[in-house]
């Protein structure tokens, strides 16, 4: 059985992703680790605990880094996900608490216990991962695989013109992740995720399915309203659920390609941009790139993904 750790900043789309993963019978989730991003660390931890309760699961949560690795937190996404990260409908009142062990230590200890077995799915900033790599690089080379919701893929960003939120929140950590870890990495960018949104009818279908479905769609209340203001349409994009789906259901992946990826973090204008260098491109200037270091998913079967998500809730 696959052993999984999910690292999350636990906003409303993360909750859907967590629920999907927790309802799979063919994986073992060793723990859920939280990080600041969509909201502050305390709120992200509360949101993860509440989602676990709605799923009627017994999975431990480990609270992690409250600030980016090398600087103070300057952004969040409360304008998109709500002040509580979950729709501002007073849905978050968990009865349980996080474990005392820090998320970084839990990750390292788990990889020590199960070398070359643990797959880590990241659906938030990669601060916990970068700190773990810095703290014990030898152990962290024993991670089996990383699946990452992050980068703008081959399209525009959603946090800046060129950067996606999870990377923009802590680009230094993503740079460390790319440069310091040789573990296989699969990335799904925001471009593919936004192309596979849920329309009004699909949102209502999930909400009407059961108590969990209603909780998840209610949690996305402010995100849906944000999309109405921004796009003039009642739709729901669930990037983190798409990423979890790609990790758990390889059959939904239609296209992927290997690249040498590099993260920009020094200049404000390009902070958080991830450049996917393709050695097969015919450019006017010849470049010699380092070896490919990531697999980027460039297309998924949206209908199959949605069907599997619906069945999982």
N, C-alpha and C positions, 0 to 999 in steps of 0.2 A: 504494500500500500504506500502511495506517495506521501511523504512527510512535508508539510507546508508550514511556513511562517508568513503571516501577512502583516506588512508594515504600513500603517495608515494614519492620515491626518483626520480621519473620521468626520467628514462632512456628509451631507445628505446623499450624494452619489456613492460615497464610500459605503454607506449603510447598505445600499442595494448590493454592492459588490460583496460585502461581508456575508450578507444573508445567502446569496447565491452559493458562495464557497461553503458555508456551514451546512448547507442542505445537500451537499454531495456525499454519497455513501462510499465512494472509492478513494477518498483521500483522508489523511489524518492531519488536522490543524493542531500543531503543537502549541501554538499561542498566537495571540494578536498583540503587536507592539504599536504604540502610538507615538506620534511626533507632532510638533506644532506646524501649522500650515494653514488650512482652511479656517481654523479657529485656534485659540490657544491650547496648550497641552492639556490642561485640566479638563476643558470642555471636550476635546477630542477623546479623552479617556472615558468620560461620562457617556459620550455618544456610542462608543464601541460597546461599553457594558450594557447599555440599554438595548442595543441591537441584538446582542447575544440573548438577553432575556426574552425578547420577542420571538427569537428562533428556538427558545426552550433548549438551549445547549449549555454545556458545562465546559467552557473554554476560558482559560486564564488570559487576562490582559496585563501587559507590562508597559508602564509609562516610561517614555524615553526623553528625548531632548526637547527642551522648551525654547531653545534659541538655535539659529543656524550655527554651524560649526565654528566659523571664523568671524562672525559679526553679530550684531543685534538684529532681531526680527523687525523688519520694516513694513511688511505687507501681510495681509490676510485676505480672506474671501468672504467676509461676513456680509458684504453688500450683495453677494450672490446666493449664499447658503443660509443667511440669517445670523443674527448675533450669537445664537447658540449653535450655529452650523447645521441645524436640523429644522428649519422652517419657522422658528419662533412661535410655535403653537403649544408650548409647555408640555412637550412629549417626553422630555428627558428627566426621568426620576428613577435612576437605577437603584436596586436594593443591594447590589453587590459592590465590591471595591476591587481596585487593581492590586496586583501582587506587590510586595515590597521590593523585589528584585528589579533593578533598572533594566530597561529594554535592551540596552547594548550588552549588558552582561548576560541576559537571557539568550540573546542571539548567539553570542560566543560560546556559552556553555552548551547550547543545543547542538551547535556544529561540532564541538568537541565530542559530544556523546554519540552523534550520528554522522561521522565524517563521510563526505561524498554522497549523502542521502538527502539532505535538506534543500528544498527549493524555496526561494524567498520571492514573494510577490510584493512589490512596492507600489502603493497607490497614493503616495504623498511625497513631500520632499525627502531626499535621501540622506538626511542628517544622521540618523541612527546607523545607517549602513556605513557611511564614511567614518564615523567615530569608531565603529567596530573594526573596520579595516585598519585604522591608525593604531588602535589599541592592541590588536593581535592579528597582524597581517598573515602570519603563517596559518593560523586556524581558519581564517576567513577564505583562504584559498581552497578550503575543503567544502565550501558551498557547492552544491551540485549544479544549480542554475538560478539565474535571476530573471524574473519577468517584471518589466517596468512600464507603468503608465506615466509617460513623461515625454517631453520635447514636443515641438510642433510638427514632428514628422517632416514631410516634404512640403508643408503648407505654411500659412502665416500663424503667428502666435495668438494666444488669448490673454496674456499678461502684458505683452508689448507687441510691437509689430512683428518681432522675430522670435519671441520667447513664450513658452508655455508655462503655466503657473507653477507646477511642481518643481521645475528647474529654476525658474525666476526667484522662487522663495529661498533657494540656497544653491546657487550655481557652483560655489566652491566645493560643496560636497559632491555634486555630480561630476565635476572635474576629477576629484580624487577617485571616485568610483570607476570612471572610465580608464584613468591612467594607472591606477594601483592594483586593480583586480584583473586577473586573467581568466576568471570564471566566465563561462558562456553567458551571454546576455541577450535576451529578446526584448525589444522595445516596441511598444505600440504608441504612436503619436496622436496628438489631438486631432489631426486632420482626418484620420480614419474613424476616430471615435465620433466626431461631430457629424459625419456622414451617415451615422446609424442611430439617429434620434428616434424617440417615441412620440407619436402624434396624440392628439387629444383622446381619440377612441382607445388607443392602446394604453394610455395612462389610466383611463377609467376602467378598462378591463382588469388591469393589475389591482387597482384599488378595490374593486368589487370582489376579487377572488377570495380573500380571507382577511383575518385580522392583521397578519404580517404585511400583506400587500397594501392595506390601507395605511398602516404605520409608515411604510416606506414612501408611498406617494404623498402622504401628508408631510413627511419630512422634507420633501422636495418642493414644498409650497412656494418658498421665496425664489427658488431657482426657476420654477415655471413662470412666476410673475416677472422675473428678470428677463426671461426669454421673450415674453409677450412685449415688454417695453423695448427690448433691443431688436427683436426680429419680427415683431407684429404678428406673432403666431404662437399658439399654445402648444409648445413642444418641450420635450425633456431629453436632454443629452446626458448620458451616463458613461463618461469615459472610464471610470474605474471598474464598472461592471463589464465593459467591453474588454478591458485588460485582463480581468480575472477569467472571463470567458475564453480568451485566447490562450491563457495558461492552462485551463482545465480541459478545453475542448479543441484540440488541434484541428479537428475536422472543419471548424468554421473559418480557418485561415485559407484564403484563396491565393494570396501572393505575399512573398517576402523576399528580401534581398540583403546581402551582407554589405556593410560599409565600414570605413574607418571614421568613427565619430569623434569630434572634438568639441569641448564646451568653452564658450567665451565667458569670462568673468572679470576681466580687468577694466573694460571700458563701459561706462554707463549706457551708451547707445545700444550696445550689443549684449549687455549683461543677460545671461541665461540662454542665449542662442546656442543651439547645438547644430553644428555643420556636419552633414553626412557626405563625406568625400567618397566618390565612386571612381575607382581606378579604371573602370571601363569607359568612362566618359571621354569623348573626343573634344578636348579643349584646345584653345589657341595657344596656350602656354603649357608645356609639358611639366607635370608634377610627379614627384616620387612620394607616394604616401606610405605610412607605416601599415603593417598588416591590418586587415579588417578586424574590428573588435566588437561589433554588434550585429545582430540580425534585426532588421527593421521590418515590421509587418506593414504592408502597403495596401492590402485589401482583405476584407472579410465577407463572409456570407451573412448579410444582415438579417435576412429572414430566418435562417437557421439559428443564429444567435438569439434573436428575440423569442423564438419558440422554446429554446432550451432554458432561457431565463425565466419565462413564464411557468414552465413545468417545475422549475427549481424553487418556486416561492409557495 
